Amino acid sequence: MTKLAQWLLGLLLLGGVWATVTFDLLDLDPPPACREVFWPLPVYLLVAFGCYSLATIGYRVATFNDCEDAAQELQQQIRQAKEELSRKGMRL
């Protein structure tokens, strides 16, 4: 199962529970305090998802590893390309 499918399944389940409790679809008659908590739940989840996303991006940026060998290899290839172009008469 892909990550997208997992997220969509989770959102579908939470949305179903939220709609059932908020709109009292099963005649459970939840107390008013429960309705006051469940009504703004999608906003809370959206804020929590935003915080999770920012934390994940921050962590990935902080632990991004440099590729020194690849950078040196790329610089060498650039030097070789410049030399070949200059031998062929192109000025840089």
C-alpha positions in Angstrom: 0.0 0.0 0.0 1.4 3.4 -1.0 1.8 6.3 1.4 -0.9 8.2 -0.5 -3.3 5.3 -0.1 -2.5 5.1 3.7 -3.1 8.8 4.2 -6.3 8.7 2.2 -7.6 5.7 4.1 -6.8 7.4 7.4 -8.5 10.6 6.3 -11.5 8.6 5.1 -11.8 6.8 8.5 -11.4 9.9 10.5 -13.8 11.8 8.3 -16.4 9.1 8.7 -16.1 9.0 12.5 -16.1 12.9 12.6 -19.3 13.0 10.4 -21.0 10.3 12.5 -20.3 12.0 15.8 -20.8 15.6 14.7 -24.1 15.1 12.8 -25.3 12.3 15.2 -26.0 9.9 12.3 -26.3 6.8 14.5 -28.5 8.5 17.1 -25.8 8.0 19.8 -26.8 11.3 21.4 -23.2 12.3 22.5 -23.0 15.0 25.2 -22.6 18.6 24.1 -19.0 18.7 25.4 -18.1 15.8 23.0 -19.7 17.8 20.1 -17.7 20.9 21.0 -14.5 18.8 20.8 -15.4 17.0 17.5 -16.7 20.0 15.6 -13.4 21.8 15.1 -11.4 18.5 14.8 -10.6 18.9 11.0 -9.0 22.3 11.7 -6.9 20.8 14.6 -5.8 17.9 12.3 -4.9 20.3 9.5 -2.7 22.3 11.9 -1.2 19.1 13.2 -0.4 18.0 9.7 1.2 21.3 8.9 3.4 21.0 12.0 4.3 17.5 11.1 5.2 18.6 7.6 7.4 21.5 8.7 9.1 19.3 11.3 9.8 16.6 8.6 11.1 19.1 6.1 13.3 20.7 8.8 14.7 17.4 9.9 15.5 16.3 6.3 17.2 19.6 5.6 19.2 19.4 8.8 20.4 15.9 8.1 21.0 16.4 4.3 24.4 14.9 3.6 27.0 16.5 1.2 28.4 14.5 -1.6 32.0 15.7 -1.7 33.2 13.0 -4.1 30.4 13.7 -6.5 31.1 17.5 -6.4 34.8 16.9 -7.1 33.9 14.6 -10.0 31.5 17.1 -11.4 34.1 19.9 -11.2 36.6 17.7 -13.0 34.1 17.0 -15.8 33.5 20.7 -16.1 37.2 21.4 -16.5 37.5 18.6 -19.1 34.6 20.0 -21.1 36.1 23.5 -21.0 39.4 22.1 -22.2 37.8 20.2 -25.1 35.7 23.2 -26.1 38.8 25.5 -26.0 40.7 23.0 -28.2 37.9 23.1 -30.7 38.2 26.9 -30.9 35.3 28.0 -28.7 36.1 30.9 -26.3 34.5 30.8 -22.8 
